[in-house]
């Protein structure tokens, strides 16, 4: 099966500092890949290159057969909005919106009508055990529940790939395990591939394939 997303020889420089060095990466449809590394290893920088947020200094990233370098800024923005999802360490929910409004946001930004978007969001929230909280605001629910809302937002539009940056890093161990299990189960059930970066071997153990990043160098992949 062809890779839906791949990188070849990706370098990323911040001034004279090399954050990513010659990275090769491949992700297949529905696959969950983990990139492990300590703080400052370059794993988040690689993630944002793979997501088209940062442009590599050298090398290329290709999604669905098209190199990011061939796309305009507007085309890249549309790609990220419609084909990608994102989960961040601290959720990054909009505090002025309800749980349901936050979860529906990708669909609303894509132009879907409010009723349809909210119905889709409500369905995903129910699958994550959040149906009774959909009218609350982020400040009115727990940290674990906030992160489940972030997962719902990332998956509501059935993206091809979700990029997760330390998706359970801000949670205690019990909440982290529960959120991760629900996140990956929902992603796999709808055929969404996942790239997650983590410093936690227990998180990486849930992936189909694992990479390790050290001083900007990505190791050979290991299939689990």
C-alpha positions as CSV (number, residue, x, y, z in Angstrom):
1,X,0.0,0.0,0.0
2,X,1.3,3.4,-1.0
3,X,2.1,5.9,1.8
4,X,-0.4,8.7,2.2
5,X,2.3,10.9,3.7
6,X,6.0,10.7,3.3
7,X,9.1,12.8,3.8
8,X,12.5,12.5,2.1
9,X,15.7,14.0,3.4
10,X,14.0,16.7,5.5
11,X,16.2,19.2,7.1
12,X,15.0,22.1,9.2
13,X,17.2,25.0,10.4
14,X,16.4,27.7,12.9
15,X,19.2,30.1,12.0
16,X,22.3,28.1,12.3
17,X,20.7,25.5,14.6
18,X,19.7,22.2,12.9
19,X,16.4,21.0,14.4
20,X,15.8,18.2,11.9
21,X,18.5,16.4,10.0
22,X,17.9,14.3,6.9
23,X,14.6,12.8,8.1
24,X,12.9,10.1,6.1
25,X,9.3,9.1,7.1
26,X,6.4,7.2,5.7
27,X,2.8,6.9,6.9
28,X,0.2,4.6,5.4
29,X,-3.6,5.0,5.4
30,X,-5.0,4.1,8.8
31,X,-1.5,3.6,10.4
32,X,-0.6,5.0,13.8
33,X,3.0,6.1,14.0
34,X,4.8,7.4,17.1
35,X,7.9,9.5,17.2
36,X,9.7,9.3,20.5
37,X,12.3,11.7,21.8
38,X,13.3,13.8,24.7
39,X,12.5,17.5,25.0
40,X,14.5,19.4,22.4
41,X,15.2,16.4,20.2
42,X,13.4,17.9,17.2
43,X,10.3,15.7,17.2
44,X,7.8,18.6,17.3
45,X,9.7,20.4,14.6
46,X,9.4,17.3,12.4
47,X,5.7,17.0,13.2
48,X,5.0,20.5,12.0
49,X,7.0,19.9,8.8
50,X,5.0,16.8,8.1
51,X,1.8,18.8,8.7
52,X,2.8,21.6,6.3
53,X,3.0,24.2,9.1
54,X,6.8,24.6,8.8
55,X,8.6,24.5,5.4
56,X,11.7,22.3,5.4
57,X,15.0,24.0,4.7
58,X,15.9,21.0,2.5
59,X,14.1,17.9,1.4
60,X,10.4,17.4,0.7
61,X,7.1,16.3,2.2
62,X,4.5,14.7,0.0
63,X,0.8,14.1,0.9
64,X,-1.5,12.1,-1.3
65,X,1.1,12.3,-4.2
66,X,1.5,16.1,-4.0
67,X,4.6,17.8,-2.6
68,X,3.9,20.6,-0.2
69,X,6.4,22.8,-2.1
70,X,4.0,22.8,-5.1
71,X,1.1,24.2,-3.1
72,X,0.4,27.9,-2.4
73,X,-0.1,29.1,1.1
74,X,-3.9,29.2,0.6
75,X,-3.8,25.6,-0.8
76,X,-1.8,24.5,2.2
77,X,-4.2,26.1,4.6
78,X,-7.1,24.4,2.9
79,X,-5.3,21.1,3.1
80,X,-4.7,21.4,6.8
81,X,-8.3,22.5,7.4
82,X,-10.0,19.8,5.4
83,X,-7.7,16.8,5.3
84,X,-5.7,17.1,8.6
85,X,-6.6,17.2,12.3
86,X,-4.5,18.4,15.2
87,X,-4.4,17.5,18.9
88,X,-2.2,19.6,21.1
89,X,-0.8,18.9,24.6
90,X,-3.1,21.4,26.3
91,X,-6.1,21.0,24.1
92,X,-6.1,24.6,22.9
93,X,-9.9,24.8,22.9
94,X,-11.6,28.2,22.4
95,X,-12.8,29.2,25.9
96,X,-15.8,31.3,24.6
97,X,-17.3,28.4,22.7
98,X,-19.2,25.5,24.1
99,X,-17.9,21.9,24.0
100,X,-20.1,21.2,21.0
101,X,-19.1,24.4,19.2
102,X,-15.4,23.6,19.7
103,X,-15.9,20.0,18.4
104,X,-17.9,21.3,15.4
105,X,-15.3,24.0,14.5
106,X,-13.5,22.2,11.6
107,X,-16.9,21.6,9.9
108,X,-18.0,25.1,10.4
109,X,-14.7,26.5,9.0
110,X,-15.2,24.2,6.0
111,X,-18.6,25.9,5.3
112,X,-20.9,23.2,6.7
113,X,-24.3,24.5,8.0
114,X,-24.5,24.8,11.8
115,X,-27.2,22.1,12.2
116,X,-25.2,19.5,10.3
117,X,-21.9,20.4,11.9
118,X,-23.4,20.3,15.4
119,X,-25.1,17.0,14.7
120,X,-21.8,15.5,13.6
121,X,-20.0,16.9,16.6
122,X,-22.7,15.6,18.9
123,X,-22.2,12.1,17.5
124,X,-18.4,12.1,18.1
125,X,-18.8,13.6,21.5
126,X,-21.3,10.8,22.4
127,X,-18.7,8.2,21.3
128,X,-16.2,9.8,23.6
129,X,-18.7,9.9,26.6
130,X,-19.2,13.6,26.5
131,X,-22.8,13.9,25.3
132,X,-24.1,15.4,28.6
133,X,-21.4,18.1,28.6
134,X,-21.8,19.5,25.1
135,X,-23.4,22.8,26.3
136,X,-20.7,23.5,28.8
137,X,-17.6,25.6,28.2
138,X,-14.0,24.3,28.5
139,X,-13.6,26.0,31.9
140,X,-16.6,23.9,33.2
141,X,-15.1,20.5,32.5
142,X,-12.1,18.6,33.7
143,X,-8.7,18.4,32.0
144,X,-9.3,14.9,30.7
145,X,-12.7,15.9,29.3
146,X,-11.1,18.9,27.6
147,X,-8.6,16.7,25.9
148,X,-11.4,14.4,24.7
149,X,-13.1,17.5,23.2
150,X,-9.8,18.2,21.4
151,X,-9.8,14.7,20.1
152,X,-13.4,15.1,18.9
153,X,-12.5,18.3,17.1
154,X,-9.5,16.6,15.4
155,X,-11.6,13.7,14.1
156,X,-15.1,15.2,13.5
157,X,-14.4,15.9,9.8
158,X,-12.9,12.4,9.2
159,X,-9.5,13.7,8.2
160,X,-6.9,11.6,6.4
161,X,-4.2,12.3,9.1
162,X,-4.2,13.6,12.6
163,X,-1.1,15.1,14.0
164,X,-0.8,14.8,17.8
165,X,1.8,16.7,19.8
166,X,2.2,15.1,23.2
167,X,-1.6,14.4,23.2
168,X,-1.7,13.1,26.8
169,X,1.3,15.0,28.2
170,X,-0.7,17.3,30.4
171,X,-2.8,14.5,32.0
172,X,-2.3,12.2,34.9
173,X,-1.5,8.6,34.1
174,X,-5.1,7.3,34.5
175,X,-6.6,10.1,32.4
176,X,-3.8,9.8,29.9
177,X,-4.4,6.1,29.3
178,X,-8.1,6.5,28.9
179,X,-7.9,9.4,26.5
180,X,-5.2,7.7,24.4
181,X,-7.2,4.5,24.1
182,X,-10.4,6.4,23.1
183,X,-8.4,8.6,20.6
184,X,-6.7,5.8,18.8
185,X,-9.8,3.6,18.8
186,X,-11.9,6.3,17.2
187,X,-9.2,7.2,14.7
188,X,-8.7,3.5,13.7
189,X,-12.5,3.0,13.4
190,X,-12.8,5.7,10.8
191,X,-9.5,4.9,9.0
192,X,-7.7,8.0,10.0
193,X,-3.9,7.8,10.2
194,X,-2.1,9.3,13.2
195,X,1.3,10.8,13.8
196,X,2.0,11.4,17.4
197,X,5.1,12.7,19.1
198,X,5.8,11.7,22.7
199,X,8.5,11.4,25.3
200,X,6.5,8.5,26.9
201,X,7.3,4.9,25.9
202,X,4.0,3.8,27.2
203,X,2.2,6.1,24.7
204,X,4.4,5.0,21.8
205,X,3.7,1.3,22.6
206,X,0.1,1.8,21.3
207,X,1.4,2.7,17.8
208,X,1.7,0.4,14.8
209,X,5.2,1.7,14.1
210,X,7.7,3.7,16.2
211,X,10.5,6.1,15.4
212,X,13.1,7.6,17.7
213,X,14.5,11.1,17.4
214,X,17.8,12.2,18.9
215,X,19.4,15.6,18.2
216,X,17.3,16.0,15.1
217,X,18.1,12.6,13.6
218,X,15.2,10.2,13.0
219,X,15.9,6.6,13.5
220,X,14.9,3.7,11.3
221,X,11.3,2.8,11.8
222,X,10.3,-0.2,13.9
223,X,7.1,-2.0,13.1
224,X,5.3,-3.1,16.3
